[in-house]
Amino acid sequence: MKLSKALITEFVLPFILCWFFMSVLVDVVAIPTVFKNISIMQEGGKIGMIIFGRFNCFEIFFGLMILLGVLSHQNKSKLMIGLASVLFALSIIYTFYMTPMIAKAGVDLHLVNPNDSQYEILTNSHQFYHSLYRSLDTAKLIILLAFAGLVIRFNLQNLRKENV
């Protein structure tokens, strides 16, 4: 049990950095590449939702491991627990609310004739969820970077204490 706690605690920073760089890869490389190379927007949306749906599983894993790592640390801080909790909550929100809502809005949008009055309502709904997802993802990246800096600072302080 002590070994697993120690391992989880030591992997907090690598998990934070992996999550950050995987998010950047998906957001900046994978999804834009899909939409640049597919001429049918509906197909691009389906592929995007598949990518984000799969990536959400990694986000839950990273969020849970980071939270467990922070909670199992001997000198845990309220700030670190708070950041880890927010990140884990975001992974749950992405997986069980945001991605399904964007996918549903996209499917519903393509089932309606563009001349139908419902089309504008569905377009606005899709854009709302898409914008919210992007805003939350930007916040997540900022939190991950700040959290990485905090963990590095915390680790350096602990090193200094050990060397004194």
N, C-alpha and C positions, 0 to 999 in steps of 0.2 A: 504494500500500500504506500509506504514512504517513497519507494522508487517511482511508482506511477505518478504520485503527486509532484515529485521533483522534476520528472520528465515533462509533465504538462506545464509546470511553472516555467521551465527553461524554454519551452517552445512557444510561449506567448508572442515574443517579438517575431520569430520566423512566421508564425501564423498571420500576424498583422501584416507583415510585408508581403507574404504570398497573396493574401486577400486583396491588398491594395493593387499589386501588379497584375493579378488576374482580372480585376475589375477594369483596370486601364486597358488591358489587352482586349477584353470583350467590348468595352464602350468605344474605344478609339480605333481598333483594328478590325475585329470580326464583324460587328454590325454594319459599320460604314461600307466594308467590302461587300457584304451581302447586297446592300441596296445599290451599290455602284454596278454590280454585275448581273442583276436580275431586272428584267424589263417589266415584269408584272408585279405591281405593288403588293397585291394580295399574297403572292407567293413569298415575297420578301418578308412580309409581316408574319407569315406562318413560320418561316425559318427563324426569324428573330425571336419569336415566342418559344420555339423549341430550344434555341440556344440559351435564352434567359431562364427558361424552366429548368434546364439541366444545371445551369450555373447556380440557381437558387439552392440546389442541394449542397453545393460546395459552400455557399454562404452560411447556411445553417450549421454545417460542420465547423467552419472557421469561427463563427459566432459562439457556438457552444464550447469549443476548445479554449478560446480566449477567455470566456467567462469562467470556466472551470479552473483554468490556469491562474487567473487573478484571485479567485476565491480560495484556492489552495495555497496561495503564497502566505508565508508567515507574517510579513509586514505589509499587508494589503492596505491600500488607501481607498478612501471613499470615492475620490475622483476616478481612480482606475476601475473600481466596481461599477460606478455610474457609466463610464464610457463603454465598458464591456457589456453592460446591460442594454444600453442604447443600441449598440451594434447587433447584439443578438435579437433585440426586438425588431430592428430593421430587417434582418434576414427572415424573420417570421412574417412580417408585413409584406415583404416582396413575394415570398413563396405562396402565401395563402390568400393574399388580397390583391396586391398590385398586378402581378403577372396575369392571374386569371381575369381580372377586370379589363385589362388592356386587350387580352386575347378575345374576350367576349365582345367588347366594343368593336374590335376590328372585324370579327365575324359578322356581327349584326349590321355593321356599316355596309359590308359587301352584299348583304341580302336585300338591301333596299335600293330602289331606283333613285339615282341622283336627283331626279325631278320631284321626288316625294318630299313632303314637308318634314317627315321623320328623319330624312337624310341629314339635315343641318343639325338637328338635336343629337343624333348619333355621332356626327363629326365633332361637335363640341365636347361630347362626353369622352370620345377617344383622345382628343387633344388635351383635355383636362388631366386624364389619368397619365398620359404620356409625359406631360409637363411635370406633374407631381412626381413621377418616377425619376425623371431627370434631376429634379431639385433634391429629392431624397438621396439619389446616388451621388450627387455633388457633395452633399452634407456628409455622406458616408466616407467619401474619399478624404475630405478634410479631417474628419474625426480619426480615421485610420492614420493619417500622417501625424496629427497631433499626438495620438496615442503612442505611435512608434517613438516619437521624440521624448515623450514622458517616460516610457519604459527604458529607453537608452539612458536618460538622465538618472533615473532611479537605479539602474544597474551600475552606472559609474559612481554614484554616491555610495553604494554598497561595497564596491571595490575599494574605494578610498578608506572606508571604515575598517575593512579587513586588513589593509596595509598599514594602518596606524598602530 
